[in-house]
Amino acid sequence: MQPHLATAIRFVIVLAGVSGLMVLVHRGLRLLNVRREAATGYALITPWLVGFLVFTSFPMIASAYLSFTDYNILQPPNWVGLENFRRIFTRDIDFWPAIRLTLLYAFLSVPIGVAGALVVAMLLANDLRGIGIYRTVYYLPTVLPEVAVALLWRWIFNPQAGLLNRFVVPVFRLFGLSRPDWFGDPTYVLPAFVIISLWGITGVNMVIFLAALKNVPLHLYEVAFIDGAGGWKRFRHITVPMISPVIFLQVVRGIIGALQIFTVYAFTNPTPRAGKFMSFYIYQTGFQQFRMGYASALAWILFAIILVLTLMVLRSSEMWVYYEGERK
Amino acid sequence: MSTVQGAAGGKLAWWESRRTRDTILRSISYVVVIAGAVVLTVPFLWMLSSSLKPAHAVFASPPEWIPDPVMWRNYVDAWTAMPFTRFLINTVFIIALGLSGELLSCTVVAYGFARYRFPGRNVLFIILLSTMMLPYVVTLIPTFLIWRTLGLINTFDPLVIGAIFAWGPFHIFLLRQFMLTVPVEMEEAAIVDGAHTMQRFAYIMIPLIRPALLAVGVFTFQAFWNDFLGPLIYLNDMSKYTMNLGIYFFMGGPAEAPQWHWLMAMSTMLALPVLVLFFLAQRYFIEGLTVTGLKG
């Protein structure tokens, strides 16, 4: 129990330190004649502010710096300029396959995931009998631990005895294809991960869509119905615009999540010949080979990709996202 | 009424009537919803079934859904194959500290953002929201280096101490949204009665936002229970492993043939606490997701 006790003691010390800091911030600001309300406000957000500076801002800057260095932890970082990036783009045999797999996965899983979640949410928004039970079942993928799910998928995709192949093999045979080795054959790795993401459709996204659908005012549908709008038109011209801010948020969250998939990959252990997911490649480079500079450069490339994609969605959102309170 | 007046005023055939169409749509909805429920539960049942089979039956073809004999022993065997009791203690320890740190700090910070006006508040809050979008891979390496400089690699500290600094922007946001719905008058009444900030916070705000606290509690529990990358990077000694890390090494490398009946037993045991928690706190869980999802 030695390590536990040590951590617990340090935890309490840091906790006390942060509380003390809050008091100090308050006293100090009061001495500087800051309004009481403002001083209390700053004091209350101190824990986050310190965390933001120490665990977000500083690491961001540090990792930007490291990406221009060669750093193996044992010797101090050695400035190499753009060498890491030059190497990544021209000589790294793992980089392009990793980018390809990661991006393809995001491009396939995000649209399917968001559209699928919306469809399922619309089905579950109906007042069907026993809907409570179905909803609970549909929450399963959100609730089950990632590691348990990843292990389960590895077993389901098992080429010999996995559940999936017991259904798939006869179909494949009809088309003259042999038994798919999902994680062993590079051809099937991407489809396997897309199938896994399909199962997750009913996760958090669906819960949020379900709530969003309930917030669409009923009278809009009634008016449209009186005007003779059919089901599809009501969906297209009422449902979609009204929940478009939520769709937008889901797309952005989906992109960020899909580009950083890690745990499922680590536990299913697919053949590296299909390419590795970027976050796993970064982990290997940084924490198994201790090439921290190179890994930081990779991380920044991934960050840039996420940023560009998010900005693209943001740009396009002006055309299709409707905010009710907004005036133009 | 066998025919209905259409929108244009003409008579409609029976298959054009609203009621028939409704019935058809409803039946389709039922079929799809039930089919979906089956697709979602079958893998889960497969996990349970595999976990109770004797080793040789796992690969049987055609598959047996009902294990015969039912091997409850798999659970004991899997659990004792590695020091999982120790891993569980470590995990619970991490969750206990992380959860208390996260709840304390996030509520305090959320209270500041919800109730106090100070210069730069909105800018800071937008910064806080934008950190939600920040990919973890960018800060991963320098954060590791910070802990390494402090000499705290291979301790639990990197996994729990950050929680004191409110590291879940999502949780702060959720709590703040909830606090904004509490009428200010209640606190003003307390001010008249002479209550200072911390008293108002503890005796008025906290009891009123209990559902949000429970939601954050459930999310934090889930986040720690699911965390794999953190322990993988920071913990080296097997005696310090968490459940997830233990299972990862229990699974064996790519070359080894995993013991599927044991692994499925472990998966089931890993899922069980979260499932129980979910059924107990389902309402808060859904409410929490809803608040943050809609007002983001």
Interface residues (C-beta under 8 A of the other chain):
Chain A: P3 H4 A6 T7 A8 R10 F11 V14 L15 V18 M22 R35 E37 A38 A39 T40 G41 Y42 A43 L44 I45 P47 W48 L49 V50 G51 F52 V54 F55 T56 F58 P59 M60 A62 S63 L66 I73 V120 L123 L124 N126 L128 I131 Y134 T136 V137 Y138 Y139 L140 P141 V143 L144 P145 E146 V147 A148 L151 L152 W153 R154 W155 I156 N158 Q160 A161 L163 R166 W199 T202 V204 V207 I208 A211 A212 N215 G228 G231 V246 L249 V252 I256 L259 Q260 F262 T263 A266 F267 N269 M278 S279 I282 Y283 G286 F287 M292 A295 S296 A299 W300 L302 F303 I306 T310
Chain B: A7 L25 R26 S29 Y30 V32 V33 I34 G36 A37 V39 L40 T41 V42 P43 F44 W46 M47 S50 V58 F59 A60 S61 P62 P63 N90 F93 L97 G101 L104 S105 V108 V109 Y111 G112 F113 R115 Y116 R117 F118 P119 R121 L124 I127 L128 T131 M133 L134 P135 Y136 V137 V138 T139 L140 I141 P142 T143 F144 L145 I146 R148 T155 F156 D157 V160 I161 G162 I164 F165 A166 W167 I172 T197 Q222 W225 N226 F228 L229 L232 I233 S239 K240 M243 N244 I247 Y248 M251 P254 P258 W260 L263 M264 M266 S267 T268 L270 A271 V274 L275 F278 F279 Q282 I286 L289 T290 G293 L294 G296
